[in-house]
Amino acid sequence: MPPLTSEAVASKPALRTATLALRDAMPAAERQQAAETIAARGLPVPIKPGMIVAGFMPMKSEINPLPLMRKLAGEGAQLALPCIAGRGHPLIMRAWTIGDAFKAGQWGIREPLPESPEVAPDLLIVPLACFDRAGHRIGYGAGYYDMTIHALRAKKTMTAIGIAFAMQEIATVPAMAHDERLDFVLTENEAIDCR
């Protein structure tokens, strides 16, 4: 299927809705295979022992980053997951190990327990609704990841990597000044260098 164009769909909400409808229509087996393919390929940047990698817990038809996170943990990465601190605030990244207990956060998203230490990741795996090859993304509209990427980049050198199905690519995301660009986007077809 050819990528959607921003000319065909005029606004971020419309682009989000159109792309998520395509994603929702993907059979579950195809979504799982895509996640496994990305994990098998690994990252386009080296993982150093002790490097902190923050992922996310998938919801609805999102691509599942857990196979990739398991692989990275096996390569020596320390894992983290986001916790919502409230509207208008960056996400808090808390240390997490596969098998740890969760609490239900906003929208029922599984989050590490509050006693898990807060960390500043070296690499952030970012969910998205759609993306372009310049590294612009459309998320779910609350701006959490733009705020989080901005706050982390102000503290340290950090790599932001989007993860998505290839069909979530569009020609051009209508980016705004506050939107943070991704360094890479991983799909089942390729690792796209957006730098």
C-alpha positions, -999 to 999 in steps of 0.1 A, spaced: 0 0 0 15 34 -9 22 57 20 -5 83 29 3 118 19 -3 149 40 -18 165 9 -45 138 9 -53 142 46 -50 178 58 -43 177 96 -25 158 123 -57 144 138 -69 132 104 -35 117 96 -35 100 130 -70 86 126 -63 74 90 -30 57 99 -44 41 131 -73 27 111 -48 10 88 -28 -3 118 -59 -16 135 -68 -36 104 -35 -55 104 -40 -91 115 -25 -98 149 -1 -125 135 14 -99 111 18 -74 139 36 -100 160 58 -111 131 68 -75 125 79 -71 161 99 -103 159 116 -92 127 126 -59 142 140 -77 173 160 -101 152 176 -73 133 184 -53 164 194 -17 167 214 5 142 235 17 171 257 -3 194 245 -14 229 271 -9 255 268 -29 288 248 -9 314 233 14 287 198 24 298 171 17 272 136 29 278 108 12 259 70 12 264 42 -12 271 22 -16 239 -15 -8 238 -42 -17 213 -27 -24 179 7 -8 186 38 -27 175 52 -46 205 86 -35 215 90 -62 241 108 -87 218 134 -60 210 137 -50 247 143 -87 257 171 -89 231 187 -56 243 185 -68 279 204 -99 268 230 -77 253 236 -60 286 211 -30 285 193 -19 316 156 -14 308 132 13 318 95 21 311 76 54 312 52 66 339 28 94 333 34 123 357 4 143 346 -8 163 316 18 189 305 47 171 321 74 149 306 72 112 313 91 97 342 113 68 332 116 41 359 140 12 359 123 -21 350 134 -57 345 113 -82 325 92 -100 350 88 -71 375 54 -63 389 34 -34 374 8 -10 384 -21 2 362 -14 38 351 -34 62 331 -56 45 304 -47 12 321 -11 13 307 12 -9 327 39 11 346 67 2 369 59 4 406 65 39 422 94 26 442 114 17 410 142 42 406 139 71 381 165 69 354 176 90 324 178 67 294 206 67 268 182 54 242 145 59 241 122 36 220 92 58 210 57 48 200 39 67 172 8 69 150 27 78 119 61 91 108 81 104 79 118 99 68 129 132 82 122 118 117 90 137 124 62 117 141 26 121 150 19 106 184 -14 104 202 -19 141 207 -9 147 244 28 157 236 43 134 262 71 121 241 80 155 226 83 169 261 102 139 273 127 138 244 133 176 248 139 172 286 163 142 281 182 159 254 187 189 277 204 166 302 225 143 281 232 129 247 203 105 240 191 86 209 154 86 201 142 56 180 107 53 167 93 18 163 64 12 139 49 -8 111 61 2 76 25 11 67 26 39 93 50 59 71 36 90 54 52 113 29 54 144 52 44 150 88 32 186 93 59 193 120 57 222 144 85 240 163 80 221 195 80 187 178 112 166 185 127 146 157 136 110 160 171 98 152 159 65 136 127 47 129 126 9 130 101 -10 108 98 -46 98 113 -36 64 142 -14 74 160 8 99 156 44 87 184 68 96 167 102 101 197 122 113 
